[in-house]
C-alpha cells in the first residue's frame, strides 16, 4: 500500500514538473518594477541588492524610516534605482496608498515580493489571542491586501510575478512557534490557491518555504516565556552554518525561482526532505516534534507573558563567542539594528 502511494505521488510530481516546465517562461529583471515588503533589512534587503544589480527598479516598503533611509543610501550608492515608502502593513489604507505611489513613481508594477514578517518564539502557555491576530494580520492579511491591489497593475503589463515568502513553519508545525506557524500555513494556502486562478492572466505566483536563514534577524525576533532560554535555542539554530542557509544564497534561489515563474521553492535540501517526510509520514513527523518540544524551555513565570526582542533577551552566554561573532556579522551587514520592526 505504501509503495503504491509513493509511486502514485512520484508520478503526479513528475507529471506536474513536466507540465510546469513546458508552460514556464523566464523573464529579465532589467528595468522591471519590483516591490519588496520588509525590504529595509534582512532577507528583503539582500533581495533588493541582487535585483538592483540586475537592473531592476526597486520599491522598498517597511515601517521604520531610519532603516529605509540606510537601505536606500546603500542601494543608491551601488547604482540602484530605488524608492522607499514608510508603510505600516497592518493598515490597509497605507498599503493601498503605497502600491499606488510605486505605480505613480515608476509607471507600473511587474513583481510583488511579500517578504515582511515577524517571528514570536515561546511556549503556547504564554501566547495570547493578540499574538495570533498580529501574526495573521502581517503574514496573511497584509499579503492578501497587497496582492489584491497589485493584480490590476500586473494585468496591465500583460504578465507579472508574485512571490510569497512563507516558511518551513507553513508546511510543518514547529513547537514554540504557534502564531508564526498558523499564519504561515494560511499564507501557503492563499499563495497556492491564487496561483491556479491567476495563471490565466499570465501572472505567476511562487510560494517560497525556506528553512532557517542567516539574515541576522534573530536579534529582532520576539520572545515570550523564559526569554533568554528561548532566544538562545532560536539564535543558535539561525546562526549555525550546517543548519541555516546563507541569506545571499537564499535570495539568489528565490530570484531564480521568480524569474522562471516556478510554482514553489523549498530550500535548503534538508527543509525539502522535512516537508516530503511530513507529507508521507505525518505521524512520524508529529512524534519527532513532540520529542523536540521536550528539549525546549518550559513555560516561565507570569513575566514570561511580556514580549521582548532578541536584543532584550540575549546575554553574553547566549551562544559560543565564535558563533556570536558569526551571527553578529550578518546582523550588521543586513541592517538589523536595535529597535528594528518587521521583516524576515
C-alpha positions, 0 to 999 in steps of 0.5 A, a space after each residue: 500500500 505504501 509503495 503504491 502511494 509513493 509511486 502514485 505521488 512520484 508520478 503526479 510530481 513528475 507529471 506536474 514538473 513536466 507540465 510546469 516546465 513546458 508552460 514556464 517562461 523566464 523573464 529579465 529583471 532589467 528595468 522591471 518594477 519590483 516591490 519588496 515588503 520588509 525590504 529595509 533589512 534582512 532577507 528583503 534587503 539582500 533581495 533588493 541588492 541582487 535585483 538592483 544589480 540586475 537592473 531592476 527598479 526597486 520599491 522598498 516598503 517597511 515601517 521604520 524610516 531610519 532603516 529605509 533611509 540606510 537601505 536606500 543610501 546603500 542601494 543608491 550608492 551601488 547604482 540602484 534605482 530605488 524608492 522607499 515608502 514608510 508603510 505600516 502593513 497592518 493598515 490597509 489604507 497605507 498599503 493601498 496608498 503605497 502600491 499606488 505611489 510605486 505605480 505613480 513613481 515608476 509607471 507600473 508594477 511587474 513583481 510583488 515580493 511579500 517578504 515582511 514578517 515577524 517571528 514570536 518564539 515561546 511556549 503556547 502557555 504564554 501566547 495570547 489571542 493578540 499574538 495570533 491576530 498580529 501574526 495573521 494580520 502581517 503574514 496573511 492579511 497584509 499579503 492578501 491586501 497587497 496582492 489584491 491591489 497589485 493584480 490590476 497593475 500586473 494585468 496591465 503589463 500583460 504578465 507579472 510575478 508574485 512571490 510569497 515568502 512563507 516558511 518551513 513553519 507553513 508546511 510543518 508545525 514547529 513547537 514554540 512557534 504557534 502564531 508564526 506557524 498558523 499564519 504561515 500555513 494560511 499564507 501557503 494556502 492563499 499563495 497556492 490557491 491564487 496561483 491556479 486562478 491567476 495563471 490565466 492572466 499570465 501572472 505567476 505566483 511562487 510560494 517560497 518555504 525556506 528553512 532557517 536563514 542567516 539574515 541576522 534577524 534573530 536579534 529582532 525576533 520576539 520572545 515570550 516565556 523564559 526569554 533568554 532560554 528561548 532566544 538562545 535555542 532560536 539564535 543558535 539554530 539561525 546562526 549555525 552554518 550546517 543548519 541555516 542557509 546563507 541569506 545571499 544564497 537564499 535570495 539568489 534561489 528565490 530570484 531564480 525561482 521568480 524569474 522562471 515563474 516556478 510554482 514553489 521553492 523549498 530550500 535548503 535540501 534538508 527543509 525539502 526532505 522535512 516537508 516530503 517526510 511530513 507529507 508521507 509520514 505525518 505521524 512520524 513527523 508529529 512524534 519527532 516534534 513532540 520529542 523536540 518540544 521536550 528539549 525546549 524551555 518550559 513555560 516561565 513565570 507570569 513575566 514570561 507573558 511580556 514580549 521582548 526582542 532578541 536584543 532584550 533577551 540575549 546575554 553574553 552566554 547566549 551562544 559560543 563567542 565564535 558563533 556570536 561573532 558569526 551571527 553578529 556579522 550578518 546582523 550588521 551587514 543586513 541592517 538589523 539594528 536595535 529597535 528594528 520592526 518587521 521583516 524576515 
